[in-house]
C-alpha cells in the first residue's frame, strides 16, 4: 500500500513579508514582495579581517608568555670573589679541588700551601687567558727568586675572564710541597 501523494495546484499563497517588516508602517499599505527594502547586512572588509588576525596573534603570544615564563621575577647573578683572591703574603692555606676555595690555616699546623707574593695585573680590557697566564707565571717566578734554597713547587693563581670582568686583577703566588702537607712557615724559615 502506498501513501497518498498530494500535489500542489500552483495556487499556493506567496509567503508573507519577513517578520521585521510586520509593523504598523507596513500594515497600512499594500506591498508586493519586491517592494520590501533589502535588510542591511554588515560585511567585514580586509582591514577588519587583518585586525582580527593581529588581535588573535597578540592574545596567543600573551598566553604563550604566561604559560612558559609565568610571572617569575628575574634573577640577577652577581659574581662573588673566590676566597683564594683574598689571600695575602704569608697566609698558609688548604685549597679545595676547584682551586678557588681556600681555608686559611695557622702555619704551625699542616697545610697545602703558603702565599709568598701577590701582585696586581695591569688594568685593561680582557687580554685573553694566555696573556693573563703568562703575566702571572712571569711575575710569580720573579718573586720566587727571593727563596733560592727551597725544594718546593711554585704555583700562580690568576683570574679567568669572569673574575676579570668582575674587577679581579690579583695574582696569588704560592709554594707547595710535592711530598705532602707543609708544617711551619716557609717565609719565616727563609727570613734573614
MIKOLKE-848883 format. One line per field, with one value per residue (C-alpha): residue number from 1; residue in one letter; x, y, z. Coordinates in Angstrom, 2 decimals, decimal comma, m for minus. Last residue first. Layout:
num: (NUM;...) .
residuo: (a;...) .
u: (X;...) .
v: (Y;...) .
w: (Z;...) .
This chain:
num: (192;191;190;189;188;187;186;185;184;183;182;181;180;179;178;177;176;175;174;173;172;171;170;169;168;167;166;165;164;163;162;161;160;159;158;157;156;155;154;153;152;151;150;149;148;147;146;145;144;143;142;141;140;139;138;137;136;135;134;133;132;131;130;129;128;127;126;125;124;123;122;121;120;119;118;117;116;115;114;113;112;111;110;109;108;107;106;105;104;103;102;101;100;99;98;97;96;95;94;93;92;91;90;89;88;87;86;85;84;83;82;81;80;79;78;77;76;75;74;73;72;71;70;69;68;67;66;65;64;63;62;61;60;59;58;57;56;55;54;53;52;51;50;49;48;47;46;45;44;43;42;41;40;39;38;37;36;35;34;33;32;31;30;29;28;27;26;25;24;23;22;21;20;19;18;17;16;15;14;13;12;11;10;9;8;7;6;5;4;3;2;1) .
residuo: (x;x;x;x;x;x;x;x;x;x;x;x;x;x;x;x;x;x;x;x;x;x;x;x;x;x;x;x;x;x;x;x;x;x;x;x;x;x;x;x;x;x;x;x;x;x;x;x;x;x;x;x;x;x;x;x;x;x;x;x;x;x;x;x;x;x;x;x;x;x;x;x;x;x;x;x;x;x;x;x;x;x;x;x;x;x;x;x;x;x;x;x;x;x;x;x;x;x;x;x;x;x;x;x;x;x;x;x;x;x;x;x;x;x;x;x;x;x;x;x;x;x;x;x;x;x;x;x;x;x;x;x;x;x;x;x;x;x;x;x;x;x;x;x;x;x;x;x;x;x;x;x;x;x;x;x;x;x;x;x;x;x;x;x;x;x;x;x;x;x;x;x;x;x;x;x;x;x;x;x;x;x;x;x;x;x;x;x;x;x;x;x) .
u: (117,48;113,95;113,83;112,22;109,70;108,68;108,28;106,07;105,60;104,17;103,77;101,40;102,51;105,80;105,35;105,35;103,56;104,69;102,26;101,86;98,42;97,65;95,15;93,18;89,59;87,19;84,05;85,01;88,34;86,59;84,51;87,54;89,72;91,66;95,14;96,62;100,34;102,11;105,68;106,86;109,09;112,73;113,61;117,14;116,55;113,74;113,96;113,89;110,24;109,09;110,39;108,78;105,50;105,51;106,44;103,81;101,07;101,92;101,95;98,61;96,99;98,24;97,03;93,63;92,84;93,68;90,38;90,28;92,87;94,11;97,59;97,78;98,00;100,55;100,60;103,62;104,80;101,41;101,80;100,45;98,72;98,66;99,79;99,54;102,14;101,23;97,82;95,27;93,40;90,76;90,82;88,13;89,26;91,39;88,33;89,78;89,70;92,72;94,34;96,05;99,10;98,97;102,41;101,54;97,83;94,83;91,59;91,88;91,69;88,24;86,67;85,17;81,41;79,95;76,36;73,50;70,16;67,14;64,11;60,84;58,55;55,10;54,74;57,55;56,22;52,48;52,39;54,49;52,40;49,14;50,41;51,53;48,09;46,31;48,55;48,02;44,25;44,37;46,54;44,10;41,08;42,72;43,60;39,98;38,68;41,10;40,05;36,39;33,79;30,31;27,30;23,97;21,10;17,75;16,57;13,61;10,22;8,66;9,66;7,20;4,32;3,17;m0,30;m0,03;m1,37;0,44;3,90;4,20;2,30;4,90;5,39;8,51;10,90;8,79;9,66;6,86;4,36;4,96;3,00;m0,24;m0,39;m2,26;0,04;m2,22;0,33;0,49;m0,57;0,59;m1,37;0,77;1,30;0,00) .
v: (36,64;35,20;31,84;29,92;32,74;32,56;28,78;28,90;25,65;22,29;21,59;18,89;16,19;15,43;17,66;20,67;23,84;27,44;30,21;33,19;34,87;37,16;39,95;41,63;40,87;43,53;41,47;41,29;39,78;37,18;36,03;36,10;33,96;35,44;34,22;31,62;31,06;27,95;27,29;23,84;23,30;22,38;25,80;27,21;30,16;31,99;35,60;34,21;33,33;36,92;36,81;33,40;34,76;37,70;35,60;32,98;35,57;37,55;34,37;33,19;36,55;36,57;33,01;33,69;36,63;40,33;41,30;45,11;46,95;47,38;45,93;42,78;43,18;41,43;38,80;37,09;34,17;32,55;29,26;25,91;22,66;22,97;21,05;23,18;25,78;27,92;28,55;27,72;29,91;27,96;28,41;27,86;28,66;25,62;23,51;20,65;22,75;24,60;24,49;27,67;29,41;33,19;34,89;37,12;37,75;35,62;37,33;36,01;32,42;33,09;33,48;36,92;36,66;37,44;38,60;37,00;38,75;36,52;37,92;37,61;34,84;35,70;32,69;32,10;29,37;29,59;33,36;34,00;31,62;33,19;36,63;35,37;33,79;37,02;39,04;36,53;36,76;40,56;40,51;38,14;40,22;43,42;41,75;40,62;44,12;45,71;43,24;44,17;42,67;42,95;44,12;43,34;45,82;44,21;44,71;47,10;45,48;46,31;43,00;41,08;43,34;45,91;47,06;49,75;50,04;47,05;48,24;51,20;49,45;46,75;43,40;44,26;42,57;39,43;38,96;39,66;36,96;33,83;33,61;31,67;28,29;28,32;26,03;23,16;21,43;17,73;15,37;11,83;9,19;6,68;3,39;0,00) .
w: (57,12;56,74;54,95;57,84;58,25;54,62;54,64;57,72;59,61;58,58;54,86;53,63;51,20;49,40;46,35;48,62;47,63;47,33;46,47;44,15;44,04;41,09;41,64;38,82;39,95;38,62;37,92;34,24;35,31;37,50;34,52;32,18;34,45;37,35;38,36;40,71;40,32;41,61;42,76;43,57;46,61;47,28;48,64;48,51;46,21;48,06;46,80;43,26;43,86;43,14;39,54;39,01;40,36;37,93;34,90;35,75;36,28;33,13;31,02;32,49;31,83;28,22;27,59;29,19;26,94;27,26;28,94;28,76;30,78;34,33;34,65;36,77;40,53;42,74;45,45;46,97;49,15;49,78;51,64;50,51;51,44;55,25;58,36;61,53;62,55;59,53;61,10;58,43;55,91;54,02;50,27;47,66;44,13;43,32;42,40;44,46;47,62;48,96;52,38;53,49;54,92;54,59;54,48;51,51;51,41;50,46;49,31;45,74;47,07;48,54;45,10;44,50;44,37;40,97;40,89;39,05;38,92;38,80;37,05;38,89;37,77;36,45;34,23;31,78;29,50;30,05;30,62;27,53;25,42;26,60;25,63;22,21;21,60;22,58;20,25;17,42;17,81;17,76;14,64;12,92;13,96;12,69;9,37;8,96;9,74;7,27;4,57;4,99;7,26;5,80;7,68;6,09;5,83;5,05;1,41;1,18;0,69;m2,70;m4,31;m2,12;m3,17;m0,78;0,24;2,80;6,31;7,69;6,57;8,89;11,67;11,80;10,17;8,26;10,67;10,45;6,78;4,32;3,51;1,51;m1,70;m1,46;m3,13;m6,43;m8,32;m7,55;m5,44;m5,39;m2,74;m2,77;m0,96;0,82;m0,89;0,00) .
